[in-house]
Amino acid sequence: MSSEAEGWNKVLWERQPFPDNYIHPHSFLSSLRRNPNFKPYTYWPLVLLCCAITQHLATIFTFLAVFVRLKERWFDARVLLWVSIASFFGGYALYEILSCSNPVRGAFTRSNTIKSSLLVFLALMGLSPVLRTLTAATSSDSIWALSACLFLLNALLADYSSMKPRHIDPAVNSHLPCRLTSVLSMNAAISSSVVLASRLPDDLAVFVLVLFAVQLFALFPILRHRLQVTPQVAQILFTLTLCILSFALTVPLSVSVAYIYAGISITVTFVAPGVLVWAAEIQKARHFIRGPWDVAVPRLN
């Protein structure tokens, strides 16, 4: 049998003079694997990855703080309009710098961007009177509950994946499909912004708030993906700036809400990675062994 076993192949589709459960004695332990699904984690790289979640939470609280100020007439909508326009051009310039696109494709992309921006600007301006009376027959309590659920859905479905440096070529990224969850997340945020804007007193405030929401929840995630290929120091400083800005805008409105936001940010950024590393160490202590005696798993191309 040993001389015949030299021609044995570990396949089932080939007819061989061996039973189906036969294993060559010398190759019995060659496919032994210990903890094949174990992935070791380190703390600080996980903290850096969690900065994307922290940035997204900061944008949500910043938007809510701006909404409250517009609703209570503590903030001039015209000031927010100019801030939004300046932020758009500044963010687009930063996006172009990080993209490093070629001049021909860059000129075509810039022309399309300008056309799309003007179209969105004019569409929101024309729809502002309609949006202001969109939920006139709905109670405010229902609006607050609906917006809270939509923002929670937005935070849960947002795309927090990191972009690798080799994927920063716009010619490649333009053909990559968007994740369904990221599209649903953006739609949930915009829908929540629209229902909140319907509670504002005038058309200009409605227009400015929805425009601000489009920048935060539709355009900013694209820029955030670009910023993930920058040096780690830049990512940390950007995250810290967003957190300080959102916290400073929330404190005058409600100290308790500001403390809750600070606790959530600290938990997401520093506590959650520690828990994940601790859970990985526990999993590492488990000795899960796989070998040729396990049930075969088919591999499909």
Beta strands, then each sheet from edge to edge (+ up, - down):
strand 1: 33-34
strand 2: 289-290
sheet 1: 1+ 2-
end
